[in-house]
């Protein structure tokens, strides 16, 4: 759903959905985090992107190559 919002250009809705998931204690996976990072990149929201990096580390989400590339892309473009 988050990736769909991002692909449709609804970046704010993607981030809002992620915040709602967090509030409901729904645990995201790497694919979810890639969508959230993509939304941060498109919105040029470096502060939230940094928070996402911390969230990934604190919640033990595996940083595979694709997620690492999404993180790098966010930092370069923000």
N, CA, C and O atoms as a GROMACS GRO file, in nm:
protein
  312
    1UNK      N    1   0.083  -0.118   0.000
    1UNK     CA    2   0.000   0.000   0.000
    1UNK      C    3   0.088   0.125   0.000
    1UNK      O    4   0.062   0.220  -0.074
    2UNK      N    5   0.192   0.124   0.083
    2UNK     CA    6   0.281   0.240   0.090
    2UNK      C    7   0.350   0.260  -0.044
    2UNK      O    8   0.357   0.373  -0.094
    3UNK      N    9   0.399   0.154  -0.104
    3UNK     CA   10   0.464   0.165  -0.234
    3UNK      C   11   0.366   0.215  -0.340
    3UNK      O   12   0.405   0.292  -0.428
    4UNK      N   13   0.242   0.173  -0.332
    4UNK     CA   14   0.140   0.220  -0.425
    4UNK      C   15   0.118   0.370  -0.412
    4UNK      O   16   0.106   0.440  -0.513
    5UNK      N   17   0.112   0.419  -0.289
    5UNK     CA   18   0.098   0.563  -0.268
    5UNK      C   19   0.217   0.637  -0.326
    5UNK      O   20   0.201   0.740  -0.391
    6UNK      N   21   0.336   0.584  -0.305
    6UNK     CA   22   0.458   0.650  -0.356
    6UNK      C   23   0.456   0.651  -0.508
    6UNK      O   24   0.483   0.754  -0.570
    7UNK      N   25   0.423   0.537  -0.570
    7UNK     CA   26   0.419   0.530  -0.716
    7UNK      C   27   0.313   0.624  -0.774
    7UNK      O   28   0.329   0.674  -0.885
    8UNK      N   29   0.206   0.648  -0.700
    8UNK     CA   30   0.100   0.738  -0.743
    8UNK      C   31   0.127   0.884  -0.710
    8UNK      O   32   0.045   0.970  -0.740
    9UNK      N   33   0.241   0.911  -0.647
    9UNK     CA   34   0.275   1.049  -0.614
    9UNK      C   35   0.212   1.101  -0.486
    9UNK      O   36   0.217   1.221  -0.459
   10UNK      N   37   0.153   1.013  -0.408
   10UNK     CA   38   0.088   1.053  -0.282
   10UNK      C   39   0.184   1.026  -0.166
   10UNK      O   40   0.160   0.939  -0.082
   11UNK      N   41   0.293   1.101  -0.163
   11UNK     CA   42   0.399   1.078  -0.066
   11UNK      C   43   0.353   1.102   0.077
   11UNK      O   44   0.389   1.026   0.167
   12UNK      N   45   0.274   1.206   0.097
   12UNK     CA   46   0.226   1.236   0.231
   12UNK      C   47   0.135   1.124   0.283
   12UNK      O   48   0.138   1.092   0.402
   13UNK      N   49   0.055   1.065   0.195
   13UNK     CA   50  -0.032   0.954   0.236
   13UNK      C   51   0.052   0.831   0.273
   13UNK      O   52   0.017   0.757   0.365
   14UNK      N   53   0.160   0.809   0.200
   14UNK     CA   54   0.249   0.696   0.231
   14UNK      C   55   0.307   0.711   0.371
   14UNK      O   56   0.308   0.615   0.448
   15UNK      N   57   0.356   0.830   0.403
   15UNK     CA   58   0.414   0.853   0.535
   15UNK      C   59   0.309   0.848   0.645
   15UNK      O   60   0.335   0.799   0.755
   16UNK      N   61   0.190   0.897   0.614
   16UNK     CA   62   0.081   0.892   0.712
   16UNK      C   63   0.043   0.747   0.742
   16UNK      O   64   0.020   0.711   0.857
   17UNK      N   65   0.037   0.664   0.638
   17UNK     CA   66   0.005   0.524   0.658
   17UNK      C   67   0.113   0.455   0.742
   17UNK      O   68   0.081   0.373   0.829
   18UNK      N   69   0.238   0.487   0.717
   18UNK     CA   70   0.345   0.429   0.798
   18UNK      C   71   0.330   0.469   0.944
   18UNK      O   72   0.346   0.386   1.033
   19UNK      N   73   0.299   0.595   0.969
   19UNK     CA   74   0.280   0.641   1.108
   19UNK      C   75   0.163   0.569   1.174
   19UNK      O   76   0.169   0.536   1.293
   20UNK      N   77   0.058   0.546   1.098
   20UNK     CA   78  -0.057   0.472   1.151
   20UNK      C   79  -0.019   0.328   1.183
   20UNK      O   80  -0.060   0.273   1.285
   21UNK      N   81   0.060   0.266   1.095
   21UNK     CA   82   0.107   0.130   1.120
   21UNK      C   83   0.188   0.126   1.249
   21UNK      O   84   0.173   0.036   1.331
   22UNK      N   85   0.274   0.224   1.265
   22UNK     CA   86   0.358   0.229   1.385
   22UNK      C   87   0.272   0.245   1.510
   22UNK      O   88   0.298   0.180   1.612
   23UNK      N   89   0.173   0.330   1.503
   23UNK     CA   90   0.084   0.352   1.618
   23UNK      C   91   0.008   0.226   1.656
   23UNK      O   92  -0.026   0.206   1.773
   24UNK      N   93  -0.019   0.141   1.557
   24UNK     CA   94  -0.091   0.015   1.581
   24UNK      C   95   0.003  -0.102   1.606
   24UNK      O   96  -0.042  -0.217   1.614
   25UNK      N   97   0.134  -0.074   1.618
   25UNK     CA   98   0.236  -0.176   1.643
   25UNK      C   99   0.243  -0.282   1.533
   25UNK      O  100   0.272  -0.399   1.559
   26UNK      N  101   0.217  -0.239   1.410
   26UNK     CA  102   0.234  -0.328   1.295
   26UNK      C  103   0.381  -0.320   1.255
   26UNK      O  104   0.432  -0.212   1.225
   27UNK      N  105   0.448  -0.434   1.254
   27UNK     CA  106   0.592  -0.437   1.226
   27UNK      C  107   0.617  -0.436   1.076
   27UNK      O  108   0.571  -0.526   1.005
   28UNK      N  109   0.689  -0.336   1.027
   28UNK     CA  110   0.719  -0.329   0.884
   28UNK      C  111   0.834  -0.422   0.846
   28UNK      O  112   0.913  -0.463   0.931
   29UNK      N  113   0.842  -0.453   0.718
   29UNK     CA  114   0.956  -0.530   0.669
   29UNK      C  115   1.042  -0.438   0.581
   29UNK      O  116   1.015  -0.318   0.571
   30UNK      N  117   1.144  -0.493   0.519
   30UNK     CA  118   1.236  -0.413   0.438
   30UNK      C  119   1.166  -0.347   0.320
   30UNK      O  120   1.199  -0.235   0.284
   31UNK      N  121   1.069  -0.416   0.261
   31UNK     CA  122   0.997  -0.360   0.147
   31UNK      C  123   0.917  -0.237   0.190
   31UNK      O  124   0.914  -0.136   0.119
   32UNK      N  125   0.854  -0.245   0.305
   32UNK     CA  126   0.781  -0.130   0.358
   32UNK      C  127   0.875  -0.012   0.380
   32UNK      O  128   0.843   0.102   0.346
   33UNK      N  129   0.991  -0.041   0.437
   33UNK     CA  130   1.086   0.065   0.467
   33UNK      C  131   1.142   0.128   0.338
   33UNK      O  132   1.172   0.247   0.336
   34UNK      N  133   1.155   0.048   0.233
   34UNK     CA  134   1.200   0.104   0.105
   34UNK      C  135   1.096   0.204   0.053
   34UNK      O  136   1.133   0.309   0.000
   35UNK      N  137   0.969   0.172   0.067
   35UNK     CA  138   0.863   0.264   0.025
   35UNK      C  139   0.865   0.392   0.106
   35UNK      O  140   0.850   0.501   0.051
   36UNK      N  141   0.885   0.378   0.235
   36UNK     CA  142   0.890   0.496   0.323
   36UNK      C  143   1.011   0.583   0.288
   36UNK      O  144   1.000   0.705   0.281
   37UNK      N  145   1.126   0.520   0.266
   37UNK     CA  146   1.245   0.596   0.227
   37UNK      C  147   1.225   0.665   0.093
   37UNK      O  148   1.272   0.777   0.072
   38UNK      N  149   1.157   0.598   0.001
   38UNK     CA  150   1.129   0.658  -0.129
   38UNK      C  151   1.042   0.783  -0.112
   38UNK      O  152   1.064   0.884  -0.179
   39UNK      N  153   0.943   0.775  -0.026
   39UNK     CA  154   0.857   0.891   0.001
   39UNK      C  155   0.939   1.005   0.062
   39UNK      O  156   0.922   1.121   0.024
   40UNK      N  157   1.027   0.973   0.154
   40UNK     CA  158   1.114   1.075   0.214
   40UNK      C  159   1.201   1.140   0.107
   40UNK      O  160   1.220   1.262   0.107
   41UNK      N  161   1.252   1.059   0.016
   41UNK     CA  162   1.337   1.110  -0.092
   41UNK      C  163   1.260   1.205  -0.180
   41UNK      O  164   1.307   1.314  -0.210
   42UNK      N  165   1.141   1.165  -0.222
   42UNK     CA  166   1.060   1.249  -0.311
   42UNK      C  167   1.018   1.379  -0.243
   42UNK      O  168   1.005   1.482  -0.309
   43UNK      N  169   0.996   1.374  -0.111
   43UNK     CA  170   0.955   1.494  -0.038
   43UNK      C  171   1.074   1.576   0.012
   43UNK      O  172   1.056   1.684   0.069
   44UNK      N  173   1.195   1.524  -0.009
   44UNK     CA  174   1.317   1.589   0.039
   44UNK      C  175   1.313   1.608   0.191
   44UNK      O  176   1.354   1.712   0.243
   45UNK      N  177   1.262   1.507   0.260
   45UNK     CA  178   1.245   1.513   0.406
   45UNK      C  179   1.360   1.439   0.474
   45UNK      O  180   1.345   1.324   0.518
   46UNK      N  181   1.474   1.505   0.483
   46UNK     CA  182   1.593   1.444   0.540
   46UNK      C  183   1.574   1.410   0.688
   46UNK      O  184   1.621   1.306   0.734
   47UNK      N  185   1.506   1.495   0.761
   47UNK     CA  186   1.486   1.470   0.904
   47UNK      C  187   1.410   1.339   0.928
   47UNK      O  188   1.451   1.259   1.011
   48UNK      N  189   1.302   1.318   0.855
   48UNK     CA  190   1.226   1.194   0.872
   48UNK      C  191   1.306   1.076   0.819
   48UNK      O  192   1.300   0.966   0.875
   49UNK      N  193   1.382   1.097   0.712
   49UNK     CA  194   1.469   0.992   0.659
   49UNK      C  195   1.571   0.946   0.761
   49UNK      O  196   1.598   0.827   0.773
   50UNK      N  197   1.628   1.040   0.833
   50UNK     CA  198   1.723   1.004   0.940
   50UNK      C  199   1.653   0.927   1.051
   50UNK      O  200   1.709   0.833   1.108
   51UNK      N  201   1.531   0.968   1.082
   51UNK     CA  202   1.455   0.897   1.185
   51UNK      C  203   1.427   0.755   1.138
   51UNK      O  204   1.431   0.661   1.218
   52UNK      N  205   1.398   0.738   1.010
   52UNK     CA  206   1.372   0.605   0.954
   52UNK      C  207   1.496   0.518   0.966
   52UNK      O  208   1.486   0.400   0.998
   53UNK      N  209   1.613   0.574   0.940
   53UNK     CA  210   1.736   0.497   0.954
   53UNK      C  211   1.750   0.445   1.097
   53UNK      O  212   1.783   0.329   1.119
   54UNK      N  213   1.726   0.532   1.193
   54UNK     CA  214   1.733   0.493   1.333
   54UNK      C  215   1.628   0.385   1.364
   54UNK      O  216   1.656   0.290   1.436
   55UNK      N  217   1.509   0.402   1.310
   55UNK     CA  218   1.400   0.306   1.330
   55UNK      C  219   1.440   0.168   1.278
   55UNK      O  220   1.417   0.066   1.343
   56UNK      N  221   1.501   0.166   1.159
   56UNK     CA  222   1.546   0.040   1.099
   56UNK      C  223   1.647  -0.029   1.190
   56UNK      O  224   1.637  -0.149   1.215
   57UNK      N  225   1.743   0.047   1.239
   57UNK     CA  226   1.846  -0.010   1.326
   57UNK      C  227   1.788  -0.060   1.457
   57UNK      O  228   1.821  -0.170   1.502
   58UNK      N  229   1.701   0.018   1.519
   58UNK     CA  230   1.644  -0.017   1.649
   58UNK      C  231   1.550  -0.137   1.641
   58UNK      O  232   1.533  -0.209   1.740
   59UNK      N  233   1.489  -0.158   1.525
   59UNK     CA  234   1.392  -0.266   1.512
   59UNK      C  235   1.448  -0.389   1.441
   59UNK      O  236   1.374  -0.482   1.408
   60UNK      N  237   1.578  -0.389   1.418
   60UNK     CA  238   1.644  -0.506   1.364
   60UNK      C  239   1.601  -0.545   1.223
   60UNK      O  240   1.603  -0.663   1.187
   61UNK      N  241   1.561  -0.446   1.144
   61UNK     CA  242   1.523  -0.474   1.006
   61UNK      C  243   1.651  -0.493   0.925
   61UNK      O  244   1.741  -0.409   0.928
   62UNK      N  245   1.658  -0.604   0.853
   62UNK     CA  246   1.779  -0.638   0.781
   62UNK      C  247   1.806  -0.539   0.667
   62UNK      O  248   1.720  -0.513   0.583
   63UNK      N  249   1.927  -0.484   0.669
   63UNK     CA  250   1.967  -0.389   0.565
   63UNK      C  251   2.026  -0.466   0.447
   63UNK      O  252   2.148  -0.479   0.436
   64UNK      N  253   1.939  -0.516   0.360
   64UNK     CA  254   1.990  -0.584   0.241
   64UNK      C  255   2.034  -0.479   0.138
   64UNK      O  256   2.024  -0.358   0.163
   65UNK      N  257   2.082  -0.525   0.026
   65UNK     CA  258   2.138  -0.435  -0.075
   65UNK      C  259   2.034  -0.334  -0.125
   65UNK      O  260   2.066  -0.217  -0.142
   66UNK      N  261   1.913  -0.379  -0.147
   66UNK     CA  262   1.809  -0.291  -0.199
   66UNK      C  263   1.772  -0.183  -0.099
   66UNK      O  264   1.758  -0.066  -0.136
   67UNK      N  265   1.758  -0.220   0.027
   67UNK     CA  266   1.726  -0.122   0.130
   67UNK      C  267   1.843  -0.026   0.151
   67UNK      O  268   1.823   0.094   0.171
   68UNK      N  269   1.963  -0.078   0.147
   68UNK     CA  270   2.082   0.009   0.159
   68UNK      C  271   2.087   0.110   0.045
   68UNK      O  272   2.121   0.226   0.066
   69UNK      N  273   2.054   0.064  -0.076
   69UNK     CA  274   2.052   0.156  -0.190
   69UNK      C  275   1.944   0.263  -0.176
   69UNK      O  276   1.966   0.378  -0.213
   70UNK      N  277   1.829   0.226  -0.123
   70UNK     CA  278   1.722   0.323  -0.099
   70UNK      C  279   1.766   0.427   0.004
   70UNK      O  280   1.736   0.545  -0.008
   71UNK      N  281   1.839   0.379   0.106
   71UNK     CA  282   1.889   0.471   0.209
   71UNK      C  283   1.990   0.567   0.147
   71UNK      O  284   1.984   0.688   0.170
   72UNK      N  285   2.082   0.516   0.070
   72UNK     CA  286   2.184   0.598   0.006
   72UNK      C  287   2.118   0.698  -0.088
   72UNK      O  288   2.157   0.815  -0.091
   73UNK      N  289   2.020   0.654  -0.165
   73UNK     CA  290   1.949   0.743  -0.257
   73UNK      C  291   1.883   0.858  -0.181
   73UNK      O  292   1.886   0.973  -0.226
   74UNK      N  293   1.824   0.827  -0.067
   74UNK     CA  294   1.758   0.930   0.014
   74UNK      C  295   1.861   1.034   0.061
   74UNK      O  296   1.837   1.154   0.051
   75UNK      N  297   1.975   0.987   0.111
   75UNK     CA  298   2.076   1.081   0.159
   75UNK      C  299   2.132   1.168   0.046
   75UNK      O  300   2.153   1.287   0.065
   76UNK      N  301   2.157   1.108  -0.069
   76UNK     CA  302   2.213   1.183  -0.182
   76UNK      C  303   2.114   1.289  -0.233
   76UNK      O  304   2.153   1.402  -0.262
   77UNK      N  305   1.988   1.253  -0.242
   77UNK     CA  306   1.889   1.344  -0.300
   77UNK      C  307   1.834   1.446  -0.202
   77UNK      O  308   1.779   1.549  -0.242
   78UNK      N  309   1.848   1.419  -0.072
   78UNK     CA  310   1.799   1.516   0.026
   78UNK      C  311   1.911   1.614   0.063
   78UNK      O  312   1.890   1.703   0.145
   0.00000   0.00000   0.00000
